[in-house]
Amino acid sequence: MKPETVDEYLHKLKHPLKREIEAVRRIILEAHPTIREGIKWNAPSFYVKEYFATAGLRSKDFVHVVFHRGAKVKDDTTKGMKISDPKGLLEWHAKERCSAKFHDMREIEKNKSALQSIVKQWIKQM
């Protein structure tokens, strides 16, 4: 059986922030030409050499983008990698895992450049 594509997954998705999820997806994919996507952990996920970000869709109030270094947390300290984040979008959970939340289209559009900068920095450190 062929794995489901992100397009197929989103077509079937019933979520109040579907438009916002699709906008965040486009922003991440446009950040660098080597970024690919797939369904991992039952959500749209993004990879270059390995998966580095996943769109967490559990909340109905915000789009949650989790940045990580593969499936396992490699270091549980909360001092993050060297990622410039002048807009303060990131919440660090471990050295190699953090997340950003986007509540609406206005917030997504306002932070598009900052999100793309974070994505570029993240994949550079992989």
Contacts in CASP RR format, 6 or more apart in sequence:
PFRMAT RR
TARGET T0000
AUTHOR 0000-0000-0000
METHOD contacts of the structure
MODEL  1
MKPETVDEYLHKLKHPLKREIEAVRRIILEAHPTIREGIKWNAPSFYVKE
YFATAGLRSKDFVHVVFHRGAKVKDDTTKGMKISDPKGLLEWHAKERCSA
KFHDMREIEKNKSALQSIVKQWIKQM
3 38 0 8 1.000
3 39 0 8 1.000
4 39 0 8 1.000
5 38 0 8 1.000
5 39 0 8 1.000
6 25 0 8 1.000
6 37 0 8 1.000
6 38 0 8 1.000
6 39 0 8 1.000
6 44 0 8 1.000
9 39 0 8 1.000
9 44 0 8 1.000
10 18 0 8 1.000
10 21 0 8 1.000
10 22 0 8 1.000
10 25 0 8 1.000
10 44 0 8 1.000
13 21 0 8 1.000
13 57 0 8 1.000
15 21 0 8 1.000
15 57 0 8 1.000
15 60 0 8 1.000
16 60 0 8 1.000
17 60 0 8 1.000
17 61 0 8 1.000
17 62 0 8 1.000
17 63 0 8 1.000
17 104 0 8 1.000
19 105 0 8 1.000
20 63 0 8 1.000
20 102 0 8 1.000
20 104 0 8 1.000
20 105 0 8 1.000
20 108 0 8 1.000
21 44 0 8 1.000
21 55 0 8 1.000
21 57 0 8 1.000
21 63 0 8 1.000
23 105 0 8 1.000
23 108 0 8 1.000
23 109 0 8 1.000
24 55 0 8 1.000
24 63 0 8 1.000
24 65 0 8 1.000
24 102 0 8 1.000
24 108 0 8 1.000
24 115 0 8 1.000
25 37 0 8 1.000
25 44 0 8 1.000
25 55 0 8 1.000
27 108 0 8 1.000
27 112 0 8 1.000
27 115 0 8 1.000
27 116 0 8 1.000
27 119 0 8 1.000
28 35 0 8 1.000
28 46 0 8 1.000
28 53 0 8 1.000
28 65 0 8 1.000
28 115 0 8 1.000
28 116 0 8 1.000
28 119 0 8 1.000
29 35 0 8 1.000
29 37 0 8 1.000
29 46 0 8 1.000
30 116 0 8 1.000
31 115 0 8 1.000
31 116 0 8 1.000
31 119 0 8 1.000
31 120 0 8 1.000
32 48 0 8 1.000
32 119 0 8 1.000
32 120 0 8 1.000
32 123 0 8 1.000
34 48 0 8 1.000
34 123 0 8 1.000
35 46 0 8 1.000
35 47 0 8 1.000
35 48 0 8 1.000
35 119 0 8 1.000
35 123 0 8 1.000
36 46 0 8 1.000
36 47 0 8 1.000
36 48 0 8 1.000
37 44 0 8 1.000
37 45 0 8 1.000
37 46 0 8 1.000
37 47 0 8 1.000
38 44 0 8 1.000
38 45 0 8 1.000
38 46 0 8 1.000
38 47 0 8 1.000
39 45 0 8 1.000
40 51 0 8 1.000
40 54 0 8 1.000
41 54 0 8 1.000
43 54 0 8 1.000
43 55 0 8 1.000
43 56 0 8 1.000
43 57 0 8 1.000
44 54 0 8 1.000
44 55 0 8 1.000
45 51 0 8 1.000
45 53 0 8 1.000
45 54 0 8 1.000
45 55 0 8 1.000
46 52 0 8 1.000
46 53 0 8 1.000
46 54 0 8 1.000
46 119 0 8 1.000
48 123 0 8 1.000
48 126 0 8 1.000
49 126 0 8 1.000
50 69 0 8 1.000
50 70 0 8 1.000
50 126 0 8 1.000
51 68 0 8 1.000
51 70 0 8 1.000
51 71 0 8 1.000
52 67 0 8 1.000
52 68 0 8 1.000
52 69 0 8 1.000
52 70 0 8 1.000
52 122 0 8 1.000
52 123 0 8 1.000
52 126 0 8 1.000
53 65 0 8 1.000
53 66 0 8 1.000
53 67 0 8 1.000
53 68 0 8 1.000
53 119 0 8 1.000
53 122 0 8 1.000
54 65 0 8 1.000
54 66 0 8 1.000
54 68 0 8 1.000
55 63 0 8 1.000
55 64 0 8 1.000
55 65 0 8 1.000
55 66 0 8 1.000
56 63 0 8 1.000
56 64 0 8 1.000
56 65 0 8 1.000
56 66 0 8 1.000
57 63 0 8 1.000
57 64 0 8 1.000
58 64 0 8 1.000
61 103 0 8 1.000
62 101 0 8 1.000
62 102 0 8 1.000
62 103 0 8 1.000
63 101 0 8 1.000
63 102 0 8 1.000
63 103 0 8 1.000
63 108 0 8 1.000
64 99 0 8 1.000
64 100 0 8 1.000
64 101 0 8 1.000
65 99 0 8 1.000
65 100 0 8 1.000
65 101 0 8 1.000
65 102 0 8 1.000
65 115 0 8 1.000
66 97 0 8 1.000
66 98 0 8 1.000
66 99 0 8 1.000
67 90 0 8 1.000
67 97 0 8 1.000
67 98 0 8 1.000
67 99 0 8 1.000
67 100 0 8 1.000
67 118 0 8 1.000
67 122 0 8 1.000
68 96 0 8 1.000
68 97 0 8 1.000
69 96 0 8 1.000
69 97 0 8 1.000
69 126 0 8 1.000
73 93 0 8 1.000
73 94 0 8 1.000
73 96 0 8 1.000
73 97 0 8 1.000
74 95 0 8 1.000
74 96 0 8 1.000
75 94 0 8 1.000
75 95 0 8 1.000
75 96 0 8 1.000
76 94 0 8 1.000
76 95 0 8 1.000
77 94 0 8 1.000
77 95 0 8 1.000
78 92 0 8 1.000
78 93 0 8 1.000
78 94 0 8 1.000
78 95 0 8 1.000
79 92 0 8 1.000
79 95 0 8 1.000
80 92 0 8 1.000
80 94 0 8 1.000
80 95 0 8 1.000
80 96 0 8 1.000
80 98 0 8 1.000
81 95 0 8 1.000
81 96 0 8 1.000
81 122 0 8 1.000
81 125 0 8 1.000
82 121 0 8 1.000
82 125 0 8 1.000
83 90 0 8 1.000
83 98 0 8 1.000
83 118 0 8 1.000
83 121 0 8 1.000
83 122 0 8 1.000
83 125 0 8 1.000
84 117 0 8 1.000
84 121 0 8 1.000
85 114 0 8 1.000
85 118 0 8 1.000
86 114 0 8 1.000
87 111 0 8 1.000
87 114 0 8 1.000
88 114 0 8 1.000
89 100 0 8 1.000
89 111 0 8 1.000
89 114 0 8 1.000
89 115 0 8 1.000
89 118 0 8 1.000
90 98 0 8 1.000
90 99 0 8 1.000
90 100 0 8 1.000
90 118 0 8 1.000
91 98 0 8 1.000
91 99 0 8 1.000
91 100 0 8 1.000
91 101 0 8 1.000
92 98 0 8 1.000
93 99 0 8 1.000
100 115 0 8 1.000
100 118 0 8 1.000
102 108 0 8 1.000
102 111 0 8 1.000
108 115 0 8 1.000
END
